[in-house]
Amino acid sequence: MAPIKAGDKVRIDIPDTTDPDHDRLHGEMGTVVEVVEDDLGGVTGDSRDSYKFRVRLDDDEVVNTRWVDLRPV
């Protein structure tokens, strides 16, 4: 089961300043609009990695991210 579900309010937290998405997304807030399951967890060995989260940011942009970059509001 996904650790975060559709409807949850989240903040994107990318502390690594070398991450290409850091400047654009770090600190942005939004709402999870969809959870998409894939097989990445089988590759990494962490079942939490088997989910991608589509987040509608407060400015209406929709981004895809993993659990590791999301925090509850």
Buried (B, 14 or more C-beta within 10 A) or exposed (E): EBEBEEEBEBBBBBEEEEEEBBEEBBEBBBBBEEBEEEEBBEEEEEEBBBBBBBBBBEEEEEBEBBBEBBEEE
